[in-house]
Each structure stands twice: as C-alpha cells, then as structure tokens.
Amino acid sequence: MENKIHIIWYNSLDSTQNEVQRHLEELDNLSVIAARDQTAGRGQRGNSWLTEPGRNLTASLLVRFGRDGIPPLPARDYFRLNMAFSLAMHDYLDSLRVSSLVKWPNDIYVRGKKICGVLIENVLSGGNIGSSVIGFGLNLNQTDFPALANATSVKCATGMDTDVDAALEDLSGRIVREIIDALEGDGNTLRERYEAFLFWKSTRRRYRDLPGGEEFEGTLTGVSSDGRAILETDQGTRLFAFKELGYIL
C-alpha cells in the first residue's frame, strides 16, 4: 500500500508543532505542516529553535500508528521512532554528500556542530502509541548563526544551496519509509544501524550527570533496548535516560 504524504506549506507560523497539535483530529495521517518562517519554534528540553526565514526547513509530521499501512507501535518500543528519524536524516544528508553523526538521542551533528534537531511528542492509546508528532528543524541554506556558536548547515558543509521544497518531499518520504521498516523489522538490527553513527561512540569524553550536575569521564558504547545511553565509567557501567545526560562540548 502506498503511504501518501500530505505536505501543507505556510508562509509563517508560531510553530509547526503547535499547528499540528491544534488540528490533530482533522489532519490526514502522514500530514506534514511546514513553515517558511517559524516565529516560536520549539526544541527539546523547552529550548527554542531559531532559524532564518526561508533559508531552512522547519516542519512537523503527524503519524498515526496501526492504520493506513503504518504498523502499530507498542509504547515500550517508542525509541524505535527516534532511531528511525535519525537514520532517515543521516541518509538524506549522505545523499547530499554531507557526513553526519547522531548525538544521542536524536540530534544530528556535522563536523562537531548541530545541523538538525527533532522534537517527538506522543499520544498514548492503551499500551500503544496512538500517534506521534515529529517536529524537526534542518539547517539548509543559512550560513550565519549569530546566537548559536555550535550550529552549521548543509551550505556550510558543501558551499551549495538546497531547494527547500524538494528537500522536504525527499526527507518526508525517507522518514516514513524508515518508520515502517523500524516497526516491521528486528529491533536489534535497527539499533546496530543507529549505533554505527553515534557521536562520540567508543571515545572517552566528559559528560554531566544532569540531575546532580556532577561532571565525569566515560565512554559511550551504545544504547539499551529501551533507548538509554550506555557509558563505561570509572565507577562501572552506567545507563542514562533522556534528560539525564549532558555532553560537555
């Protein structure tokens, strides 16, 4: 069955994520809301997502599971969604000859700088995830980031402009295909693919234990079946859930 993606462009929105949430019940499955100018974009941990109007890609994809050719998603397997998105973005950038890594859990980095962020908001239905809104911002053609010292873009990496509309069509298809493959396939294989592109994997680095603020050194070795980061430290193996681990860049 063909998975039809419905792309809706706006000239300006406060947030594509907010727009999907406002119309959650009436939007078709696999709808993508995109904005040329996003005035109040939202990122992880309550951060804002700043972008130059018309130069980058800001969009949110609505996925309803268990219908329209999309397999069900048990709540315990939620991290498969993060891995699928990360792999789709990595492969898209690779098609542009931009080599990227995944900074756990799902930020995308190029040459040590952030090029893409994602915010996934789920709605539970019993023991499953009924729907997800996957909001993402990808820096395409912006080259100056006055408020963000650690940001980069496709143009910074390649020197070339990218057609924003074509990028969204290509990337949306990749994301949906990766999600279907992730839900139909073997979880261990998916995790191995994801771990192959982990930022700082197998190197000793400094991190911060976010609840307590303690700094420590450790080696990221992979992720657990439930998506926690696995680090080898002087105190032994430690596992960190989302919002528990900070990178000292």
C-alpha positions as CSV (number, residue, x, y, z in Angstrom):
1,M,0.0,0.0,0.0
2,E,1.3,3.4,-0.9
3,N,1.8,5.7,2.0
4,K,0.6,9.1,0.8
5,I,2.2,12.1,2.4
6,H,0.3,15.4,2.5
7,I,2.5,18.4,2.7
8,I,1.0,21.8,3.7
9,W,3.1,24.9,3.5
10,Y,2.5,28.1,5.5
11,N,4.4,31.4,5.0
12,S,4.5,32.0,8.7
13,L,3.6,30.1,11.9
14,D,4.4,30.3,15.5
15,S,5.4,26.7,15.5
16,T,4.7,23.8,13.1
17,Q,4.5,21.5,16.1
18,N,1.8,23.8,17.7
19,E,-0.1,23.9,14.4
20,V,-0.3,20.1,14.1
21,Q,-1.4,19.9,17.8
22,R,-4.2,22.5,17.1
23,H,-5.6,20.4,14.3
24,L,-4.6,16.9,15.4
25,E,-8.1,15.4,14.9
26,E,-8.8,16.8,11.5
27,L,-5.4,16.3,9.7
28,D,-4.9,13.3,7.4
29,N,-2.5,10.7,8.6
30,L,1.1,11.4,7.3
31,S,0.3,15.2,7.1
32,V,3.4,17.4,7.1
33,I,3.0,21.0,8.3
34,A,5.9,23.2,7.1
35,A,6.6,26.9,7.5
36,R,8.8,29.3,5.6
37,D,9.1,31.4,8.8
38,Q,8.7,29.9,12.2
39,T,8.5,32.6,14.9
40,A,8.4,30.4,18.1
41,G,9.8,27.0,17.2
42,R,10.2,24.5,20.0
43,G,13.0,22.1,20.7
44,Q,14.0,19.5,23.3
45,R,14.1,20.5,27.0
46,G,12.0,23.5,26.3
47,N,14.6,25.2,24.1
48,S,13.6,27.4,21.2
49,W,14.6,26.7,17.6
50,L,15.9,29.8,15.8
51,T,16.0,29.9,12.1
52,E,16.4,32.4,9.3
53,P,13.1,32.8,7.4
54,G,13.0,30.9,4.1
55,R,16.5,29.5,4.3
56,N,15.9,26.3,6.3
57,L,13.5,23.5,6.8
58,T,11.0,23.6,9.7
59,A,8.3,21.0,9.7
60,S,6.2,18.6,11.7
61,L,5.0,15.2,10.6
62,L,1.8,13.5,12.0
63,V,2.0,9.7,12.2
64,R,-1.0,7.6,13.3
65,F,0.0,4.0,14.0
66,G,-1.9,0.9,13.2
67,R,-3.6,2.4,10.2
68,D,-3.0,3.4,6.6
69,G,-0.2,0.9,6.2
70,I,1.7,2.1,9.3
71,P,2.3,-0.7,11.8
72,P,1.3,-0.5,15.4
73,L,3.9,0.9,17.8
74,P,3.9,-0.6,21.4
75,A,4.7,2.1,23.9
76,R,7.7,0.1,25.2
77,D,9.3,0.4,21.7
78,Y,9.0,4.2,21.5
79,F,12.7,4.6,20.9
80,R,12.4,2.9,17.5
81,L,10.8,6.1,16.3
82,N,13.9,8.2,17.4
83,M,16.2,5.8,15.7
84,A,14.2,5.7,12.5
85,F,14.1,9.5,12.3
86,S,17.9,9.7,13.0
87,L,18.7,7.2,10.3
88,A,16.4,8.9,7.7
89,M,18.1,12.2,8.4
90,H,21.6,10.7,8.2
91,D,20.8,9.0,4.9
92,Y,19.3,12.2,3.5
93,L,22.4,14.2,4.4
94,D,24.6,11.4,3.0
95,S,22.7,11.8,-0.3
96,L,23.9,15.5,-0.3
97,R,27.5,14.3,0.4
98,V,27.3,15.6,4.0
99,S,28.7,13.2,6.5
100,S,26.7,13.3,9.8
101,L,26.6,11.6,13.2
102,V,23.7,11.2,15.7
103,K,24.2,12.8,19.1
104,W,22.1,10.7,21.4
105,P,19.2,10.6,21.5
106,N,18.5,12.2,18.1
107,D,20.3,15.5,17.4
108,I,22.2,15.4,14.1
109,Y,25.8,16.7,14.1
110,V,28.2,17.6,11.2
111,R,31.9,18.2,12.0
112,G,31.0,18.6,15.7
113,K,28.2,21.2,15.1
114,K,24.5,20.8,15.2
115,I,22.7,20.7,11.9
116,C,19.3,19.3,12.9
117,G,17.1,18.9,15.9
118,V,13.9,17.0,16.5
119,L,11.0,17.1,19.0
120,I,8.8,14.0,19.1
121,E,5.5,14.2,21.1
122,N,3.5,11.0,21.5
123,V,-0.2,10.3,22.4
124,L,-0.7,7.0,24.2
125,S,-3.6,4.7,23.4
126,G,-3.6,1.8,25.9
127,G,-0.3,0.0,25.7
128,N,0.5,1.5,22.3
129,I,1.4,4.9,20.9
130,G,-1.6,6.0,19.0
131,S,0.0,8.9,17.2
132,S,3.2,11.0,17.1
133,V,4.0,14.5,16.0
134,I,7.6,14.6,14.8
135,G,8.9,18.2,14.6
136,F,12.2,18.8,13.0
137,G,14.4,21.7,12.0
138,L,17.2,21.2,9.5
139,N,19.6,24.0,8.6
140,L,19.9,24.1,4.8
141,N,21.0,27.4,3.4
142,Q,21.7,29.6,6.4
143,T,25.4,30.4,6.9
144,D,25.4,32.9,9.8
145,F,24.3,31.8,13.3
146,P,24.9,34.9,15.5
147,A,23.2,33.4,18.6
148,L,24.3,29.8,18.1
149,A,28.0,29.2,18.2
150,N,27.6,25.4,17.7
151,A,25.4,25.4,14.6
152,T,26.1,24.5,11.0
153,S,24.1,23.9,7.8
154,V,24.2,22.0,4.5
155,K,25.5,25.1,2.7
156,C,28.3,25.5,5.3
157,A,29.3,21.9,4.6
158,T,29.0,21.9,0.8
159,G,29.0,25.5,-0.3
160,M,25.8,24.9,-2.3
161,D,22.2,26.0,-1.8
162,T,19.5,23.3,-1.4
163,D,15.9,23.6,-2.7
164,V,13.8,23.7,0.5
165,D,10.6,22.3,-1.1
166,A,12.4,19.4,-2.8
167,A,14.3,18.7,0.4
168,L,11.0,18.3,2.4
169,E,9.5,16.0,-0.1
170,D,12.6,13.8,-0.2
171,L,13.1,13.8,3.5
172,S,9.4,13.1,4.4
173,G,9.4,10.0,2.2
174,R,12.6,8.8,3.8
175,I,11.3,9.3,7.4
176,V,8.0,7.4,6.7
177,R,9.9,4.5,5.0
178,E,12.3,4.3,7.9
179,I,9.5,4.3,10.4
180,I,7.7,1.4,8.6
181,D,11.0,-0.6,8.4
182,A,11.7,0.1,12.0
183,L,8.3,-1.2,13.2
184,E,8.3,-4.2,10.9
185,G,11.9,-5.2,11.3
186,D,14.2,-6.5,14.0
187,G,14.9,-4.1,16.9
188,N,18.5,-5.3,17.3
189,T,19.4,-4.7,13.7
190,L,17.8,-1.2,13.9
191,R,19.8,-0.4,17.0
192,E,23.1,-1.6,15.4
193,R,22.5,0.7,12.4
194,Y,21.8,3.6,14.7
195,E,24.8,2.9,16.9
196,A,27.1,2.9,13.9
197,F,26.6,6.7,13.6
198,L,26.7,7.7,17.3
199,F,28.5,10.9,18.1
200,W,31.4,10.2,20.5
201,K,30.9,6.5,20.4
202,S,33.9,4.5,21.7
203,T,35.9,7.6,22.7
204,R,36.5,8.7,26.3
205,R,34.8,12.1,26.8
206,R,33.5,14.4,29.6
207,Y,29.8,14.3,30.4
208,R,27.5,15.8,33.0
209,D,25.0,13.9,35.2
210,L,22.1,16.4,34.7
211,P,20.1,15.6,37.8
212,G,23.0,16.3,40.1
213,G,25.3,18.4,37.9
214,E,28.3,16.1,38.5
215,E,30.9,16.0,35.7
216,F,32.6,12.7,34.9
217,E,34.5,10.9,32.1
218,G,33.1,8.0,30.3
219,T,33.0,6.1,27.0
220,L,29.7,5.8,25.1
221,T,29.3,2.2,24.0
222,G,25.8,2.1,22.6
223,V,22.1,2.3,23.7
224,S,20.0,-0.2,25.6
225,S,16.8,-1.8,24.1
226,D,14.8,0.9,25.8
227,G,16.9,3.7,24.4
228,R,19.1,4.6,27.4
229,A,22.7,5.7,26.7
230,I,25.3,3.1,27.9
231,L,28.5,4.6,29.3
232,E,31.5,2.9,30.7
233,T,32.9,5.0,33.6
234,D,35.5,4.6,36.3
235,Q,32.6,3.6,38.6
236,G,31.4,0.9,36.1
237,T,28.6,0.7,33.5
238,R,26.0,3.5,33.8
239,L,22.8,3.9,31.9
240,F,21.2,7.3,31.3
241,A,17.6,8.1,30.2
242,F,16.7,11.2,28.2
243,K,17.3,14.4,30.1
244,E,19.8,12.7,32.5
245,L,22.9,13.1,30.5
246,G,24.7,16.2,29.2
247,Y,27.6,16.5,26.8
248,I,30.4,18.8,27.7
249,L,31.4,20.0,24.2
